[in-house]
Amino acid sequence: MGPSEKARELGATKIEGGINWTWALGFTEEKAEEFVKWLNKNAFDYRGPYPPSGRNVTYDIRFR
């Protein structure tokens, strides 16, 4: 299972690709922490989780 699939399994509502990073959007705080643990265990680079701010009401994580 790749990180995008794992993110969806943990409740990410959207996956956005970019040139250097992929964003997993829409986590609860608990599920974002669980995804970060999975990324660490599987040696993926990541930034975040980014907490809710402004109009964003969920936690988001970017990874590669």
GURO-383115 format. One line per 2 residues: number of its first residue (from 1); for each residue x, y, z of C-alpha. Coordinates in pm, whole numbers, plus 50000, padded with zeros to 5 digits. Layout:
residues N
NUM	X Y Z; ...
//
This chain:
residues 64
1	50000 50000 50000; 50136 50342 49905
3	50099 50662 50104; 49805 50795 49902
5	49609 50476 49964; 49700 50481 50333
7	49592 50846 50358; 49252 50763 50208
9	49219 50464 50440; 49275 50700 50734
11	49012 50947 50614; 49186 51193 50383
13	48915 51346 50168; 49142 51465 49888
15	49485 51382 49745; 49652 51656 49541
17	49970 51594 49347; 50239 51843 49280
19	50582 51854 49125; 50770 51790 49448
21	50507 51706 49708; 50172 51529 49732
23	49912 51671 49969; 49672 51458 50173
25	49385 51678 50286; 49097 51638 50526
27	49228 51451 50830; 49106 51474 51186
29	49387 51550 51432; 49399 51188 51549
31	49413 51043 51196; 49677 51299 51089
33	49899 51182 51374; 49840 50821 51273
35	49935 50899 50911; 50257 51073 51025
37	50349 50762 51225; 50290 50547 50916
39	50502 50782 50701; 50787 50765 50953
41	50768 50387 50976; 50783 50360 50597
43	51063 50618 50548; 50863 50886 50364
45	50954 51254 50390; 50668 51477 50507
47	50576 51822 50631; 50295 51882 50872
49	50045 51806 50989; 49921 52153 50917
51	49642 52239 51165; 49314 52402 51071
53	49341 52772 50992; 49127 53025 50813
55	48870 52847 50600; 49048 52513 50638
57	48886 52307 50915; 49093 51989 50879
59	49453 51875 50919; 49662 51845 50604
61	49995 51674 50539; 50231 51692 50245
63	50460 51402 50171; 50699 51257 49916
//
